[in-house]
Amino acid sequence: GEGARSGSIGELRRLVKRCDEAAMLATISPTGTLHARPMMLQDPDELAGCDLWLVTHEATPKVQEIRREQQVCLCCRCSADHSYLSISAAARANRDRGAVEKLWRPAWQAWFPAGASDPGITLLELTVERADLWDATGASRAIVSGR
């Protein structure tokens, strides 16, 4: 039911907040190969309308890949308890200026020297379809499935 699904997303968000700052985001390239790169995790509760979100620049290959194929995989590590998350999601690129300005972080300045006014800043909004957690023993369980 809906309660179980939203509860699962709530648990996933709590787990993501405990993860290390960087995660690996894999997208599907135009030739069908997987292409992964490190991304900084953002606070999942700060953007409504999606389960998780990341920030990038419109001109990056990942945005073009997501516009062609929405399916992505986000892999996270929590060094505090040696656990791992694998998150399959549908991603969409959002360049909403109001949202960008509201969410702006000084730490983003390294990637966006022009600041919050950079017109290329793009929010990647993820709708989670499946998420699995592996603990330190190697045991795994689904946090989210069948959405």
N, C-alpha and C positions, 0 to 999 in steps of 0.2 A: 504493500500500500504506500501511499504518499508519505505517511509518517515515517515508515522505515527508510524510504529513500532519502528524505530530508535529514533524518538522523544520521544516516551514513555519510552524507555530505558534510554534516556538522563535525562528525568524527574525523573525516579526512582533513577538513580545514584546521582542526586542532593539531593533527599530526604534522601537517605542512608547516605550521608556525614553529614547530620544534626542530624542523630540518635545518641542515646547514644552509647558509645564505645562497649558495649557488646550486643550480640543478642543471641537468642536461635535457634540452628540448630537441626531439627528433621530428623532422618533417620529411615529406616525400618529395624528392627532386623531380624535375620534368622527365628524367629517364627512368623513374620508378625506384631509384635507390634511396635508402634512408640517409639523411644528412642531419647530424646532431651537433649542437654547440652549447656551451655553458650560458645560462641565463640567471639573472638575479631574481630570487623569489620576492614577491610583493605580499603585503598583508591581504589575505583573501577576503577579509570582511570590509575592506575599504571601497570596493566597487560593486554596486548592485547590478543585478541582471546577468551575472555569470558565477560560476563556482570558484574559479581561480583566475588570476590574471598576471600578465608580465608586461614589461614595457620595452619597446625597441624603436627602430627608425624605419620609416616607410621604404627607404631605398635598399634595405637589406634583402638578401635572397630568401630568407625565411618568410617574409611577408608575401613575396611573389609566389612562393611554394604553397603557402596557406590559402592564398586567393584561388589557386588552381585545385588544391586538394586539402580539405579542412582537417583530415585526420592527423593527429599528432600524438606523441608519447612524451611525457615528462617524467624523468627519473630523478628521485631525490634521495639524499642520505642524511641520517640523523646520527652524527658521531657520538652524541651523548649516550645513546643506548645501542649503537651499532645496528640500527634498523634501516630498512630501505623501502621506498615507495615507488611503484610503477603505476603511472596514471595515463590511461588512454582517454583522449578527449577530442571533441570537435572544436576547432579554433576559428575565431573570426577577428579580423583587424578592424579597429575602431580609432578614428582620428578626431573624435569629438573634442574640440578645443576647451570647452567648459570643464569636461572631466579631466583633461590633462592638467589644466591650471589648478584645479582643486586638489589633484593627487600629487602634484610636483614635489619632489624630494631634493634637497641640496646634493645628495649623493649622486643624483643623475647627471650633475653638471659635467662629470668626466666624459660622458657619452654625448651630451647635448650642450656644447659650450655656449650656445646662444640662449640657454635657459628655457624656461617654460614656454617662451614665445616661438621656439623652433617649430615651424609648420610640419616638419616630418615626424615628430614624435607620434608614435602609434601604440595603442594599447592592444595587447593580444588577450582576448577574452575566451576562456576555456569553459566548455560545458562538458563535465566529466561523464564518461560512459562506463568506465570500469577503473577500479583502483585496487591494487594488491599491496599488502604489507608483508615484508619479510623481517622476522626478528633475528636476534643474534645467533639463535640456534639453527637458522635456516628454515624454520617453519614458516609457512605462509598462510594468509587468509585474505579473502576478498573483503574490502571495506565497502566498495560500491560495485554492484554488478547488475547487468541487465537494464540499464536505463535507456 
